[in-house]
Amino acid sequence: MENNNQENHTNTVNDSKFKTVSNPGTYKAVYEIDDKPKKKSHFGRTIVLPFFSGVVGCAVVIGTCFGVPSIREQIMGTNSSTSSSSNSQTSGLVDQISLSNYSDTSVYAANKILPSIVGIQIEYNVTSMFSMFGGSQTSTATATGSGIIISEDGYILTNNHVVSSSESEAYYQVSEATKITVKLFDDETEYEAKIVGTDEETDLAVIKIDKTGLTKAEFADSDSIKVGEFAMAVGSPLGLQSSITCGVVSAVNREVTDSDGKTYTLIQTDAAINAGNSGGALVNSEGKVIGVNTLKLTGEDVEGMGFAIPINSTTDITSQLIQYSKVRRPYIGITGMDLDAQTAKANNLVEGIYIKDVETFSAAEKGGLKIGDVIIEADGKSVKTMDELNEIKNSHNIGDEMKIKVNRDGEEKELTITLGEQP
């Protein structure tokens, strides 16, 4: 064995010529070169050598055929390939998936969903309380958003914040939408829409246009989506209608608190979501809706963090908005304040929810709750915040009974209230 970097050379040894030939590997082979044929028995050359050459050649051919998938499948069929593929799994959260057809997947998903996504434009009035000319001044403003067609006869699902523009501050006042128009995919016609119902708590709304024969979006089961699977955001970012961005599902059941302090449980994605995407769809590789694009995180150190409302959580809300123009929820009828341990101790109270106000004729008043009570349990579960109380309350229906334990003047009392309907 010689050093691999040695150059090829020819030596003369005992009147025989040998040539050393470098191989790509770490070894070198030495081949003998005869000037004259030798007179020897030809049995090995004519019988033994062909026989062994045939055996070796047959082994090479068979090995090659079974090593090349296309040849192996023709010989053995596709069962072995399918079995091998089905048994190949990662140790992570999802099965191993081939991305060789990623482009085709995007094209298919886009073609499937785009006819079901609309662009929305909202007009509203902005009144400035103080102007350079004195007094107030009113001007017209516009905003854009997106929506998902949920019925062939014109019902469209979107975000509440897209169509509900009303807002008041010290220096200005924004009116409710004065006009809402909708543009369909590949159609420049502007269709005027009316608000069917809105729900601020879930940030969902339903609007309707007077048109039939629309392409209804198909929904997927958002409870079964997996981290890492394909995700496409579709909508009208910055008013650019029918735009798509692609990414993956970054997380599921992500709790996010918005600028108003409301907490939502959302799907996180790195598919780009921008202003105007709100109300549009987040879809899977089949072009089926898995979520409603709702918000994104912004900042110098933030990139690729968008969020969507899981579509499964919208179906009951949507049907109630269409039927009642609002969401019917159970209602207690109190104004409460969270008492942490430090605040409770400073005021000679116990940790829990301090009742600041009880609405007249409410379930709370009828059930015996009073101002100054501290709620410490609901349905046998310890509660210390209004969020915990509301979570238990929302698991009930209107008319259900609910057990409430309070601390009143140092003594514990258990009361039963019959939940009313939220105004």
C-alpha positions, 0 to 999 in steps of 0.5 A, spaced: 500 500 500 502 506 498 501 514 499 495 516 495 498 522 493 504 518 489 504 520 482 503 514 477 509 511 474 512 505 470 518 501 473 522 495 470 522 489 475 525 482 473 524 484 465 516 485 467 513 491 466 508 494 472 504 500 472 501 503 478 494 506 477 491 511 482 484 509 485 480 515 487 480 511 494 485 510 499 488 504 495 492 503 489 492 497 484 497 494 480 496 491 473 501 486 470 503 488 463 506 482 458 510 484 452 509 476 450 503 471 451 505 465 455 504 458 453 500 455 459 494 451 459 487 455 457 483 451 462 482 457 467 481 462 461 476 458 457 472 455 463 473 457 470 474 465 468 468 465 464 464 461 469 466 466 475 465 472 471 458 470 469 456 469 476 459 475 478 456 479 473 449 476 474 450 478 482 452 485 479 446 486 475 441 483 480 444 488 485 443 494 481 436 492 479 434 491 486 438 498 488 434 502 483 427 504 485 424 504 478 427 497 476 425 494 483 418 496 482 417 493 475 420 487 478 417 486 485 411 491 484 410 497 488 408 494 495 415 493 497 416 501 496 409 503 499 411 499 505 418 501 506 415 509 505 409 508 510 414 505 515 419 511 515 417 516 520 421 521 524 421 521 531 418 528 531 411 531 531 409 529 524 410 523 519 416 524 514 413 528 508 416 529 501 417 536 499 418 534 492 412 537 489 412 543 493 410 548 487 405 543 485 402 543 492 402 551 492 399 552 485 393 547 487 391 550 494 391 557 491 387 555 485 382 551 490 381 557 495 382 564 491 375 564 488 372 563 495 376 569 498 374 577 497 377 583 498 373 588 503 373 596 503 370 600 508 368 607 508 367 611 515 367 618 517 373 621 522 371 627 526 377 631 529 375 635 535 379 640 534 381 643 527 386 649 525 380 653 523 376 652 530 371 647 532 370 640 529 372 637 522 369 631 519 373 627 513 371 620 510 377 615 510 377 608 508 380 601 510 381 594 507 380 587 509 379 580 507 373 575 507 371 568 506 365 566 502 361 561 507 355 560 502 353 560 495 348 566 496 352 571 499 354 570 506 361 572 508 366 571 514 371 576 516 374 579 522 369 584 527 375 589 527 375 589 519 368 592 519 367 595 526 370 602 525 367 605 531 372 609 536 372 615 540 378 618 543 380 625 546 382 628 539 377 624 534 371 620 533 371 614 528 364 613 526 361 606 524 362 604 517 358 608 512 359 603 506 362 596 505 364 594 498 366 587 496 370 585 490 370 578 488 376 574 485 377 575 478 371 580 478 372 588 478 365 589 480 364 592 487 358 589 491 355 593 496 355 589 503 351 589 509 353 587 516 349 581 518 352 580 525 358 582 529 362 579 535 367 583 539 369 577 544 371 573 538 373 578 533 368 575 528 363 578 523 358 576 518 357 580 512 352 579 506 352 581 499 346 580 494 349 575 489 348 567 488 352 562 485 358 564 489 364 559 490 363 557 498 370 555 501 371 548 504 373 547 511 378 543 514 378 540 521 383 545 525 383 541 531 387 535 527 393 540 524 400 539 526 406 543 527 410 544 521 405 542 516 404 547 509 400 553 510 398 559 505 395 565 507 390 568 502 387 575 502 388 583 500 394 585 504 395 593 503 389 592 498 392 588 493 387 583 492 388 575 491 395 575 494 398 569 497 403 567 502 406 561 504 409 558 510 408 552 515 404 552 521 408 554 527 404 553 533 397 551 535 393 553 541 397 559 542 395 564 547 396 571 544 393 578 548 392 583 543 393 591 544 386 591 548 388 586 553 383 580 550 386 573 550 385 569 544 387 561 542 390 561 535 394 558 530 401 561 529 404 561 522 410 564 519 406 565 512 406 573 511 400 576 514 400 584 513 394 589 514 389 587 509 390 580 510 385 580 516 379 576 515 382 572 510 383 565 510 389 560 512 389 554 508 392 547 508 395 543 502 388 541 500 386 549 499 381 548 505 380 553 510 384 552 517 383 559 520 381 566 519 387 571 519 387 575 525 393 579 527 401 579 527 406 581 531 410 587 529 417 590 531 424 591 530 425 584 532 419 581 530 419 577 523 414 571 521 409 571 527 402 571 524 396 568 527 389 565 525 383 564 529 382 556 528 376 555 523 373 550 528 371 555 533 368 559 528 362 555 526 357 556 532 359 563 532 357 564 525 351 560 525 349 565 531 351 571 528 346 569 522 341 567 526 341 572 531 345 578 529 349 576 535 352 571 539 348 569 545 352 567 551 350 566 559 351 572 563 352 573 571 351 580 571 357 583 576 363 587 575 368 584 579 376 586 580 381 581 581 384 581 588 391 578 589 394 576 596 397 582 597 391 587 595 387 582 599 391 582 605 392 590 605 384 590 605 383 585 610 379 580 605 381 574 602 384 572 595 379 572 589 374 576 585 371 582 589 364 584 587 364 592 585 357 592 582 351 588 581 346 589 575 339 590 577 335 584 575 341 580 573 342 573 575 347 575 580 342 579 584 336 574 583 341 569 586 343 573 592 350 576 590 352 583 593 357 588 592 363 587 597 362 579 596 369 576 594 368 570 589 372 564 591 369 558 588 365 557 582 362 550 581 367 547 586 373 550 583 377 555 586 377 562 582 382 568 583 380 572 577 375 574 572 378 570 566 377 564 570 370 565 572 368 567 565 371 560 563 367 556 567 361 560 566 362 560 558 362 552 559 354 553 561 348 554 557 343 560 558 338 558 563 343 553 567 344 553 574 351 555 577 354 554 584 358 560 587 361 560 593 363 567 596 366 570 602 362 575 606 364 579 612 369 573 613 364 567 612 363 563 606 356 562 603 354 558 597 349 561 592 346 558 586 344 562 580 341 561 574 345 564 568 341 569 564 343 572 557 348 577 555 345 583 553 
